[in-house]
Amino acid sequence: MAQGPRGALHLFRPLAALMPAVRRADRPVPFGQRVFCTGVSASIFLMGSYLIPLQGVRSSAYQSVDPLYWVRPILLSNRGTLLELGVAPVVTARAVMHLLTGPVDREDRKLMVAARTALAMAVALGQATTHVLLGLYGSVGALEGVLIVLQLFSGSAIVVYIDEVLEMGYGLRGASVFSLLAAVNTIILNLFFGPVRRLLATCLVLLVAVFLHGCRLPQPMRDAQGNQQGSLPVNFLYTSTATIVLHSSVVSAFSMASQLLHYSRYGGSVVARLIGTWEETSYAAVPVGGLAYYVTPPWGLHVVADRFHALSYTALRLTSCAMLSQAWANQRLAFDFPDDTIRSRVSRYIPMASALSGLNVGALTVLGDVTGAIGSGSGILLTATLVYNLVVSFRSEGQLNVRAPFFFN
């Protein structure tokens, strides 16, 4: 590993030494026990997200417009609950540590996990404090504010610990399971209230996404003399989950910053209007101008009414997904292909493969958004990706004996 990444990782050593750690399983845990552990963890997450309210917050604080309405489905956040921060600290810490250090060797893996835990807890503390100071829970005193921060911090500590337990081999993948639960929950809750058109659009996007997951584009691999030496099967959705999470995180952070700026004392400035202008509806504030408006997906008749919005959103989505996909794939190159010889041969194809994956992801999410699919295009695609990965995992461990459809082969 390069000195830069190793040095960045070792900056966390003093804090990492104070973090409680979960030992990685010494031997493979039986599949049944992993499923049981995952079920218990998911139940704890759902209870904290829906059944345990925050204490010390007046009910009148929730009668105002929710400034984080558009962000909550992505962060798996439910307003006014113990786990209101959702998986934001976990996802943020993972992304930051990956970008800072890239893949790590076995020697630094334990330090990486401890550093990621420390960073996640720091992010949780910062987000909880920011929520209170910005007035998301109304006007509260110092004691009530500290109580709310401690509750949110404790809830995030539970999520971080559960995620680490699952990632250490005692269950299925933590954040992925939580994301799947939230996406499926959103779809089920809307099935009984959404129109038939949205249900059909949801089924269409799901089928196309699962089909593309099973598609491979073979790319011939050649040596220095130009002789073909096998082929590299390129998945049409090579970096799907990473692209979705990265793009959604960037857009959500931008939209939240734009909204906070709009309602601040500087909301009338030229810069604030260029970034985004917002109007309040009965359920949330919606962007009506500025860049925030054009990164928000149109759907239904609005696609025809404002074609420039639809075209600009599509162009921005496709371009950003392709760029984020390439950046993520380049970071993972050394991890996915540890052998130097193989890595040198596939490196010329990775940019094309990752860009193709990003374009496919962007196109599918646009399709889901403009057709009004339940749970948004990103949510549907994320659900399809996680279900596909779980089915592949089950089959690889011999736990799924039924014959899968052709697109899972």
C-alpha positions as CSV (number, residue, x, y, z in Angstrom):
1,M,0.0,0.0,0.0
2,A,1.1,3.5,-0.7
3,Q,2.4,5.6,2.1
4,G,-0.3,8.2,1.6
5,P,-3.3,5.8,2.2
6,R,-1.5,4.0,5.0
7,G,-0.7,7.3,6.6
8,A,-4.3,8.4,6.3
9,L,-5.5,5.2,7.9
10,H,-3.0,5.4,10.8
11,L,-4.3,8.9,11.7
12,F,-7.2,7.1,13.3
13,R,-5.1,4.8,15.4
14,P,-5.5,6.8,18.7
15,L,-9.3,6.9,18.4
16,A,-9.5,3.4,17.0
17,A,-7.8,2.0,20.1
18,L,-10.8,3.2,22.1
19,M,-13.5,1.7,19.9
20,P,-15.2,-1.5,20.9
21,A,-14.6,-4.1,18.2
22,V,-16.3,-7.3,17.1
23,R,-14.0,-10.2,16.4
24,R,-14.2,-11.7,12.9
25,A,-15.6,-15.3,12.9
26,D,-12.7,-17.7,13.2
27,R,-14.5,-20.3,11.0
28,P,-17.5,-20.1,8.7
29,V,-20.8,-19.6,10.6
30,P,-23.6,-22.0,9.6
31,F,-26.0,-20.5,7.2
32,G,-29.0,-21.0,9.5
33,Q,-27.3,-19.1,12.3
34,R,-26.4,-16.3,10.0
35,V,-30.0,-16.0,8.8
36,F,-31.2,-16.0,12.4
37,C,-28.7,-13.3,13.4
38,T,-29.7,-11.2,10.4
39,G,-33.4,-11.6,11.3
40,V,-32.8,-10.5,14.9
41,S,-30.7,-7.5,13.7
42,A,-33.3,-6.5,11.2
43,S,-36.0,-6.7,13.9
44,I,-34.0,-4.4,16.2
45,F,-33.5,-1.9,13.4
46,L,-37.2,-1.9,12.5
47,M,-38.2,-1.4,16.1
48,G,-35.9,1.5,16.6
49,S,-37.0,3.0,13.3
50,Y,-40.8,2.8,13.9
51,L,-41.7,1.9,17.5
52,I,-39.3,3.9,19.7
53,P,-39.9,7.7,19.6
54,L,-37.5,10.3,20.7
55,Q,-38.1,11.7,24.2
56,G,-38.1,15.4,25.0
57,V,-39.6,16.5,21.7
58,R,-42.9,18.3,21.6
59,S,-45.5,16.9,19.2
60,S,-45.9,20.4,17.7
61,A,-42.4,20.1,16.3
62,Y,-43.5,17.5,13.8
63,Q,-46.4,19.6,12.5
64,S,-44.1,21.7,10.4
65,V,-42.7,20.8,7.0
66,D,-40.0,18.1,7.1
67,P,-36.8,19.6,5.6
68,L,-35.3,16.1,5.2
69,Y,-38.3,14.6,3.5
70,W,-36.5,13.8,0.3
71,V,-33.4,12.4,2.0
72,R,-35.1,10.0,4.4
73,P,-35.9,7.1,2.0
74,I,-32.2,7.0,1.1
75,L,-30.9,7.3,4.6
76,L,-33.5,4.8,5.9
77,S,-34.6,7.5,8.3
78,N,-38.0,7.9,10.1
79,R,-38.7,11.2,11.6
80,G,-39.0,11.4,15.4
81,T,-37.6,8.0,16.2
82,L,-34.6,6.6,18.0
83,L,-32.9,5.6,14.7
84,E,-33.8,8.9,12.9
85,L,-30.2,9.2,11.5
86,G,-30.7,5.8,9.8
87,V,-27.6,4.4,8.1
88,A,-26.2,7.8,7.2
89,P,-23.2,7.5,9.7
90,V,-22.4,3.9,8.5
91,V,-22.6,4.7,4.8
92,T,-20.7,8.0,5.2
93,A,-17.9,6.4,7.1
94,R,-17.5,3.6,4.6
95,A,-17.4,5.9,1.7
96,V,-14.9,8.3,3.3
97,M,-12.6,5.6,4.4
98,H,-12.7,3.8,1.1
99,L,-11.8,7.1,-0.8
100,L,-9.1,7.9,1.7
101,T,-7.4,4.6,1.8
102,G,-8.7,2.4,-1.0
103,P,-8.5,-1.4,-0.4
104,V,-6.4,-2.5,2.6
105,D,-4.3,-5.6,3.1
106,R,-4.9,-8.1,5.9
107,E,-2.5,-6.4,8.2
108,D,-4.4,-3.1,8.3
109,R,-7.9,-4.6,8.0
110,K,-8.5,-4.6,11.8
111,L,-7.4,-1.0,12.0
112,M,-9.6,-0.1,9.1
113,V,-12.7,-1.5,10.8
114,A,-11.9,0.3,14.1
115,A,-11.2,3.6,12.2
116,R,-14.5,3.3,10.3
117,T,-16.4,2.7,13.6
118,A,-14.7,5.8,15.1
119,L,-15.6,7.9,12.1
120,A,-19.2,6.7,12.0
121,M,-19.7,7.7,15.6
122,A,-18.1,11.1,15.0
123,V,-20.5,11.6,12.0
124,A,-23.4,10.5,14.2
125,L,-22.5,13.0,16.9
126,G,-22.1,15.8,14.4
127,Q,-25.4,15.1,12.6
128,A,-27.3,14.8,15.9
129,T,-25.9,18.1,17.1
130,T,-26.6,19.8,13.8
131,H,-30.2,18.6,13.8
132,V,-30.8,20.1,17.2
133,L,-29.0,23.4,16.5
134,L,-30.9,23.9,13.2
135,G,-34.3,23.6,15.0
136,L,-35.5,20.3,13.5
137,Y,-37.1,19.5,16.8
138,G,-38.5,23.0,17.5
139,S,-37.4,25.3,20.2
140,V,-35.7,23.2,22.9
141,G,-33.7,24.0,26.0
142,A,-30.1,23.0,26.7
143,L,-31.1,20.0,28.7
144,E,-33.6,18.8,26.2
145,G,-31.2,19.3,23.4
146,V,-28.5,17.3,25.1
147,L,-31.0,14.5,25.7
148,I,-32.0,14.4,22.1
149,V,-28.4,14.3,21.0
150,L,-27.6,11.5,23.3
151,Q,-30.6,9.5,22.1
152,L,-29.7,9.9,18.4
153,F,-26.1,9.1,19.2
154,S,-27.0,6.0,21.1
155,G,-29.3,4.9,18.3
156,S,-26.6,5.3,15.7
157,A,-24.2,3.3,18.0
158,I,-26.7,0.4,17.8
159,V,-26.8,0.6,14.0
160,V,-23.0,0.7,13.8
161,Y,-22.6,-2.3,16.1
162,I,-25.2,-4.3,14.3
163,D,-23.6,-3.6,10.9
164,E,-20.2,-4.6,12.2
165,V,-21.6,-7.9,13.7
166,L,-23.1,-8.8,10.3
167,E,-20.0,-7.8,8.4
168,M,-17.7,-9.9,10.6
169,G,-19.3,-13.1,9.2
170,Y,-22.1,-13.6,11.7
171,G,-24.9,-12.7,9.3
172,L,-25.7,-11.3,5.9
173,R,-24.4,-7.9,4.7
174,G,-25.6,-5.3,7.2
175,A,-26.3,-2.0,5.4
176,S,-27.5,-4.0,2.3
177,V,-30.1,-5.8,4.4
178,F,-31.3,-2.6,6.0
179,S,-31.6,-1.0,2.6
180,L,-33.5,-3.9,1.2
181,L,-35.9,-3.8,4.2
182,A,-36.6,-0.1,3.7
183,A,-37.1,-0.4,0.0
184,V,-39.5,-3.4,0.3
185,N,-41.3,-1.6,3.1
186,T,-41.8,1.4,0.9
187,I,-43.1,-0.6,-2.0
188,I,-45.5,-2.7,0.1
189,L,-46.9,0.4,1.9
190,N,-47.6,2.0,-1.5
191,L,-49.0,-1.0,-3.3
192,F,-52.5,-0.6,-1.7
193,F,-52.7,3.2,-2.4
194,G,-50.9,3.8,-5.7
195,P,-52.5,3.6,-9.1
196,V,-52.2,0.6,-11.3
197,R,-49.9,2.6,-13.6
198,R,-47.3,3.0,-10.9
199,L,-47.5,-0.7,-10.0
200,L,-46.9,-1.7,-13.7
201,A,-44.0,0.8,-13.9
202,T,-42.5,-0.8,-10.8
203,C,-42.8,-4.3,-12.2
204,L,-41.2,-3.2,-15.5
205,V,-38.2,-1.6,-13.9
206,L,-37.7,-4.6,-11.5
207,L,-37.8,-7.1,-14.4
208,V,-35.4,-5.1,-16.6
209,A,-33.0,-4.6,-13.7
210,V,-32.9,-8.3,-12.8
211,F,-32.5,-9.2,-16.4
212,L,-29.6,-6.8,-16.9
213,H,-27.9,-8.3,-13.8
214,G,-27.7,-11.6,-15.5
215,C,-26.4,-10.2,-18.8
216,R,-22.6,-10.3,-19.6
217,L,-20.8,-8.6,-22.4
218,P,-17.6,-10.7,-23.2
219,Q,-14.6,-8.5,-23.9
220,P,-11.5,-10.2,-25.5
221,M,-8.3,-9.8,-23.5
222,R,-5.1,-9.5,-25.5
223,D,-1.5,-9.6,-24.5
224,A,1.2,-7.1,-25.4
225,Q,1.6,-8.7,-28.9
226,G,-2.1,-8.4,-29.6
227,N,-2.9,-12.1,-29.2
228,Q,-6.2,-12.9,-27.6
229,Q,-6.0,-14.7,-24.3
230,G,-9.5,-15.4,-23.1
231,S,-12.3,-12.9,-22.5
232,L,-13.5,-10.7,-19.6
233,P,-17.3,-11.1,-19.0
234,V,-18.5,-7.5,-18.2
235,N,-21.7,-7.3,-16.1
236,F,-24.2,-4.8,-17.5
237,L,-24.7,-3.5,-14.0
238,Y,-21.1,-3.9,-12.8
239,T,-21.1,-1.1,-10.1
240,S,-24.9,-0.7,-9.6
241,T,-25.1,-0.5,-5.8
242,A,-22.1,1.8,-5.4
243,T,-23.3,4.1,-8.2
244,I,-26.8,4.3,-6.7
245,V,-25.6,5.0,-3.2
246,L,-22.9,7.6,-4.2
247,H,-25.2,9.5,-6.6
248,S,-28.1,9.5,-4.1
249,S,-25.8,10.7,-1.3
250,V,-24.4,13.5,-3.4
251,V,-27.8,14.7,-4.6
252,S,-29.4,14.4,-1.2
253,A,-26.6,16.4,0.5
254,F,-26.8,19.1,-2.2
255,S,-30.6,19.3,-1.9
256,M,-30.5,19.5,1.9
257,A,-27.8,22.3,1.7
258,S,-29.8,24.2,-0.9
259,Q,-33.0,23.9,1.3
260,L,-31.2,25.1,4.4
261,L,-29.7,28.0,2.5
262,H,-33.1,28.9,1.0
263,Y,-34.7,29.2,4.5
264,S,-31.7,31.0,6.0
265,R,-31.1,34.8,6.2
266,Y,-29.2,34.5,2.8
267,G,-32.2,32.9,1.0
268,G,-32.8,36.0,-1.2
269,S,-29.3,36.2,-2.5
270,V,-28.4,35.5,-6.1
271,V,-26.2,32.6,-5.2
272,A,-29.0,31.0,-3.1
273,R,-31.5,31.4,-6.0
274,L,-29.0,29.9,-8.5
275,I,-28.5,26.9,-6.2
276,G,-32.2,26.4,-5.6
277,T,-35.5,27.9,-4.7
278,W,-38.2,26.0,-2.7
279,E,-41.9,26.1,-2.0
280,E,-43.8,24.4,0.8
281,T,-46.5,21.9,0.1
282,S,-48.7,19.9,2.6
283,Y,-46.0,17.3,3.1
284,A,-42.6,18.8,2.3
285,A,-40.7,21.6,0.6
286,V,-40.2,21.0,-3.2
287,P,-37.7,22.7,-5.5
288,V,-39.2,25.0,-8.1
289,G,-36.1,26.7,-9.5
290,G,-32.3,26.7,-9.6
291,L,-30.0,23.8,-9.9
292,A,-31.9,21.8,-7.2
293,Y,-34.9,21.8,-9.5
294,Y,-33.0,20.2,-12.4
295,V,-31.4,17.4,-10.3
296,T,-34.9,16.5,-9.0
297,P,-36.6,13.8,-11.1
298,P,-39.7,14.8,-13.0
299,W,-42.5,12.2,-13.4
300,G,-46.0,11.9,-14.9
301,L,-47.4,14.7,-17.0
302,H,-44.6,17.0,-15.8
303,V,-42.3,15.2,-18.2
304,V,-44.3,16.6,-21.1
305,A,-45.1,20.0,-19.6
306,D,-41.4,20.8,-19.0
307,R,-39.3,18.9,-21.5
308,F,-36.2,20.9,-20.7
309,H,-36.4,19.8,-17.1
310,A,-36.8,16.2,-18.2
311,L,-33.9,16.4,-20.7
312,S,-31.5,18.2,-18.4
313,Y,-32.3,15.8,-15.5
314,T,-31.6,12.8,-17.8
315,A,-28.4,14.2,-19.1
316,L,-27.1,15.1,-15.6
317,R,-28.1,11.7,-14.3
318,L,-26.4,9.7,-17.0
319,T,-23.2,11.8,-16.9
320,S,-22.9,11.7,-13.2
321,C,-23.6,8.0,-12.9
322,A,-21.0,7.2,-15.5
323,M,-18.4,9.3,-13.8
324,L,-19.1,8.0,-10.3
325,S,-19.1,4.4,-11.6
326,Q,-15.7,4.9,-13.2
327,A,-14.3,6.5,-10.0
328,W,-15.5,3.7,-7.8
329,A,-14.3,1.0,-10.1
330,N,-10.8,2.6,-10.3
331,Q,-10.7,2.6,-6.5
332,R,-11.6,-1.1,-6.3
333,L,-9.3,-2.2,-9.1
334,A,-6.5,-3.4,-6.8
335,F,-9.0,-5.2,-4.5
336,D,-10.9,-7.0,-7.3
337,F,-7.8,-8.0,-9.2
338,P,-4.9,-8.5,-6.7
339,D,-2.7,-10.2,-9.2
340,D,-0.5,-7.6,-11.0
341,T,-0.5,-9.4,-14.3
342,I,-4.3,-9.8,-14.5
343,R,-4.8,-6.3,-13.2
344,S,-2.6,-4.8,-16.0
345,R,-4.6,-6.7,-18.6
346,V,-8.1,-5.8,-17.3
347,S,-7.3,-2.2,-16.5
348,R,-7.7,-1.1,-20.1
349,Y,-11.3,-2.5,-20.0
350,I,-12.4,-1.4,-16.6
351,P,-13.1,2.3,-17.6
352,M,-15.4,1.1,-20.5
353,A,-17.1,-1.5,-18.3
354,S,-17.7,0.9,-15.4
355,A,-19.0,3.6,-17.7
356,L,-21.4,1.2,-19.4
357,S,-22.6,0.1,-16.0
358,G,-23.1,3.7,-14.9
359,L,-25.1,4.5,-18.0
360,N,-27.3,1.5,-17.5
361,V,-27.9,2.4,-13.9
362,G,-28.7,6.0,-14.8
363,A,-31.1,4.9,-17.6
364,L,-32.9,2.5,-15.3
365,T,-33.3,5.1,-12.6
366,V,-34.6,7.7,-15.1
367,L,-37.1,5.2,-16.4
368,G,-38.3,4.5,-12.9
369,D,-38.5,8.2,-12.0
370,V,-40.4,9.4,-15.1
371,T,-42.9,6.5,-15.1
372,G,-43.6,7.1,-11.4
373,A,-42.4,3.7,-10.1
374,I,-43.2,3.1,-6.4
375,G,-40.2,3.9,-4.3
376,S,-38.4,6.0,-7.0
377,G,-36.1,4.6,-9.7
378,S,-33.1,4.4,-7.4
379,G,-35.1,2.5,-4.7
380,I,-36.4,0.0,-7.2
381,L,-33.0,-0.6,-8.8
382,L,-31.4,-0.9,-5.4
383,T,-34.0,-3.5,-4.4
384,A,-33.4,-5.5,-7.5
385,T,-29.7,-5.4,-7.0
386,L,-29.8,-6.5,-3.4
387,V,-32.3,-9.3,-4.1
388,Y,-30.2,-10.6,-7.0
389,N,-27.0,-10.6,-4.8
390,L,-28.9,-12.4,-2.0
391,V,-30.1,-15.0,-4.4
392,V,-26.6,-15.5,-5.8
393,S,-25.3,-15.8,-2.3
394,F,-27.9,-18.4,-1.3
395,R,-27.2,-20.5,-4.4
396,S,-23.4,-20.3,-3.9
397,E,-23.8,-21.8,-0.4
398,G,-26.3,-24.5,-1.6
399,Q,-29.2,-23.1,0.4
400,L,-31.4,-22.4,-2.6
401,N,-32.3,-25.7,-4.2
402,V,-35.1,-24.5,-6.5
403,R,-34.1,-23.7,-10.1
404,A,-33.8,-20.0,-10.6
405,P,-35.0,-18.2,-13.7
406,F,-32.7,-18.0,-16.7
407,F,-31.6,-14.4,-15.8
408,F,-30.1,-15.7,-12.5
409,N,-27.8,-18.2,-14.3
